[in-house]
């Protein structure tokens, strides 16, 4: 897999006009899979360049985390020579992807109709906050807004009595993975038909579907057979369990696992409680079940429980801090944290993708680029003359 020609998407060119996290995470996945990704930024760069610790201006960790396996180009698309350069790049591209609002990208002249008229076989990926056919089309959207609108924050309300955001950039990353999946599927369709594909993803809609997989619950039926909200997941008792010396995660799920748990706990009779006898009744009585399990788990140490539960093949694990992850035995064994020498930022650690192809990890082929690092070579490779390159990259007004 370290041979670039053997990667799944090798030989495909992606023009990446995305920023922040939703789009860049999607295009990083395409780059990890072997695509040639050209990141096109405005002169002030992706906003994530200024997020978090950095060794050099414009190379913050917010940017480093989702822009590897890309080359960098700066174009001020408000200028005609820069727009002309982008059109020339489109001529050789397989994918054009952006997360610019529809009215903004149309004003620049790079809406789907224009791009696909110029390049009929291109995959045009439009990553939007909201799908175009609805009344919310064109609204700005960030992760916090979508977490609030898609039901994630309200899941905390149902459990805790007040809404909250998940302490991770959940909507951007989840929708980004779906976007990468959609673009890859569109590429397969293009290869089969020879025709371009307009692939749109709405962050709000994708996250609403994501949240409602389990939380549509009783309202899945017409008429409803119960309320929305998966009772096990929104139980106030569903939380890391306290042990004598820390915390543990444990999820006995099947009848066999729960019987094994109560046997290990020295309370085998609880398995015969009518309220715990099957998964259906356990779901109805989940608060009482989890409270009883919590009281039991508090009586022994974390290591004692992990040993006993693993011997019984009951899913369990420690509650890892961010620092614990760095010292995790499994992640260490698979080389999850990859040492990488960046040409300007020095020694870095980049994370694995979690994917294996023919038992090999996906390689890091390009470092996260400095702002405009590859501008000249990208435009030169696209066939622009030196005069046109200078005009495209000039900061002067037209």
Secondary structure, 3 states (H helix, E strand, C coil): CCCHHHCCCCCCEEEEECCCCHHHHHHHHHHHCCCEEEEEECCCCCHHHHCCCCCCCCCCHHHHCCCCCCEEEECCCCCHHHHHHHHHHHCCCCEEEECCCHHHHHHHCCCHHHHHHHCCCCEEEEEECCCCCCCCCCCCCCHHHHHHHCCHHHHHHHHHCCCCCCCCCHHHHHHHHHHHHHHHHHHHHHHHHCCCEEEEEEHHHHHHHHHHHHHCHHHHCCCCCCCCCCCCCCCCCCCCEECCCCEEEECCCCHHHHHHHHHHCCCHHHHHCHHHCCHHHHHHCHHHHHHHHHHHHCCCCHHHHHHHHHHCCCCEEECCCHHHHHCCHHHHHCCCEEEEEECCCEEEEEECCCCEECCEECCCCCCCCCCCCCHHHHHHHCCCCHHHHHHHHCCCCC
